[in-house]
């Protein structure tokens, strides 16, 4: 995501603009306050450089066998390059809803079309205590389609059993916002 790049960037700068023009650093984002209210707009590059709070989506994608889509981000990502993520997702564009961004980002990163609408589970404020802070909406979706991840977003991918994902938490270097979202998801499921 994850900001999740979300980016997981799910930023997860994981996402691309969806506008079809310009670079991801030029994408316009809504800037939000501590209550997730829009207070302005800025480019993704400016938001990252100035530590402006924005919105991201994190989508946990499972296949027909209930395995989790895991990937390693490309080294060219603006945020968290070359790290592993158990979410697809990214930034929410200016004027876009979390639900719209979740479906767009999941289809873009998985390289599919026709996914069902991801189910929203919860939203939290990710803040690393320095300059990275974003509202993070966590979703889940079933992907029974053949995935063709974007080469510019995903360097490696596999569907892994959740037990293996948990085993790899200490072995692989994960995007911090995706790891935070995953830990919250595990707590959410535990009740």
SULKAJO-V873559 format. One line per field, one symbol per residue. psi: psi as a letter, one per 40 degrees, with the letter a starting at -180 (. if undefined). A space follows every 10 residues. Layout:
# SULKAJO-V873559
psi: ???
This chain:
# SULKAJO-V873559
psi: d.g....... ghfdiideee iaiddehhih hiaeefhhea iiidddddde fhhaiiihhh hiadeeihhi ihiieeidhf ieiiieiiaa ihiheiiddd ddddddddde fiieiihihh diiihhheeb ehhihhhhii ihheihigih dedhdiiihi iddddddede dihihddddd ddddddddde .
